[in-house]
């Protein structure tokens, strides 16, 4: 056997090949490593929890951004729809005005014809 390794019994009566000081240090190191792993796992769980919250908030933000973009597009489209509707109504007004002018000209013409016919009837009635 090596000089630094000795067969010994520890406090619990277990047979050990190395000295009790190194065994105690190894056991302490093992306990510290386990504790570190537990804390690391807790940290990992905490980070995952925070990441899920951040992702949920990010998704809400994205949804709101999309909704805002949709509303902006709708508003911009509404302005275009109003302009188009205004042009259509103006065109309809022009058509109705033209139709009205035509009917007024026809009415005036008929009034004139009626007056001429009445004059002719009166003239023919008085000549007899």
C-alpha positions in Angstrom: 0.0 0.0 0.0 0.9 3.6 -0.5 2.2 5.6 2.4 -0.5 8.2 2.2 -3.3 5.6 2.3 -3.9 3.7 5.4 -6.6 1.2 6.2 -8.6 2.7 9.1 -11.9 2.5 10.8 -14.0 5.7 11.0 -16.2 6.9 13.8 -19.1 4.7 12.6 -16.9 1.6 12.4 -16.6 1.6 8.7 -13.4 0.3 7.1 -11.7 3.1 5.2 -8.6 3.1 3.0 -7.7 6.7 3.4 -7.3 8.8 6.5 -10.3 10.2 8.4 -9.4 13.9 7.8 -9.5 13.4 4.0 -12.7 11.4 4.3 -14.3 14.1 6.4 -13.2 16.7 3.9 -14.6 14.6 1.1 -17.9 14.1 2.9 -18.1 17.8 3.6 -17.3 18.5 -0.1 -20.0 16.0 -1.1 -22.6 17.7 1.2 -21.6 21.2 -0.2 -21.9 19.9 -3.7 -25.3 18.5 -3.0 -26.4 21.7 -1.4 -25.0 23.6 -4.4 -26.9 21.4 -6.8 -30.1 21.9 -4.8 -29.6 25.7 -4.9 -28.8 25.5 -8.6 -32.0 23.5 -9.2 -34.0 26.1 -7.2 -32.4 28.9 -9.2 -33.1 27.1 -12.5 -36.8 26.6 -11.4 -37.0 30.3 -10.5 -35.5 31.3 -13.8 -37.9 29.1 -15.7 -40.8 30.6 -13.7 -39.6 34.1 -14.5 -39.1 33.2 -18.2 -42.6 31.8 -18.5 -44.0 35.1 -17.0 -41.8 37.2 -19.3 -42.9 35.1 -22.3 -46.6 35.4 -21.3 -46.2 39.2 -21.0 -44.3 39.2 -24.4 -47.2 37.4 -26.0 -49.7 39.8 -24.5 -47.6 42.7 -25.9 -47.4 41.1 -29.3 -51.2 40.6 -29.3 -51.8 44.2 -28.4 -49.3 45.4 -31.1 -51.2 43.3 -33.7 -54.5 44.7 -32.5 -53.1 48.2 -32.6 -51.8 47.7 -36.1 -55.2 46.3 -37.2 -57.0 49.3 -35.7 -54.5 51.7 -37.4 -55.1 49.9 -40.8 -58.9 50.1 -40.2 -58.7 53.8 -39.4 -56.5 54.4 -42.5 -58.9 52.3 -44.6 -61.9 54.2 -43.1 -60.5 57.5 -44.4 -60.2 56.0 -47.9 -63.7 54.5 -47.7 -65.1 57.9 -46.7 -63.3 59.6 -49.6 -64.6 57.0 -52.0 -68.1 57.3 -50.6 -67.9 61.1 -50.9 -66.9 60.8 -54.6 -69.7 58.4 -55.2 -72.2 60.7 -53.6 -70.9 63.7 -55.5 -71.2 61.8 -58.7 -74.8 60.8 -57.8 -75.6 64.5 -57.0 -74.2 65.5 -60.4 -76.3 62.8 -62.1 -79.5 63.9 -60.2 -78.7 67.6 -60.9 -78.4 66.8 -64.6 -81.6 64.8 -64.5 -83.3 67.7 -62.7 -82.1 70.2 -65.3 -83.4 68.0 -68.1 -86.8 67.7 -66.4 -86.9 71.4 -65.8 -86.1 72.1 -69.5 -88.8 69.6 -70.5 -91.3 71.2 -68.1 -90.5 74.7 -69.4 -90.8 73.5 -72.9 -94.2 71.9 -72.1 -95.4 75.0 -70.4 -94.4 77.0 -73.5 -96.2 74.5 -75.8 -99.2 74.6 -73.5 -99.2 78.4 -73.6 -98.9 78.3 -77.4 -101.7 75.8 -77.7 -103.9 77.9 -75.4 -103.1 80.9 -77.5 -103.9 79.0 -80.7 -107.2 77.7 -79.2 -108.1 81.2 -78.0 -107.3 82.6 -81.4 -109.3 79.9 -83.2 -112.2 80.3 -80.7 -112.4 84.1 -81.2 -112.2 83.9 -85.0 -115.3 81.8 -85.3 
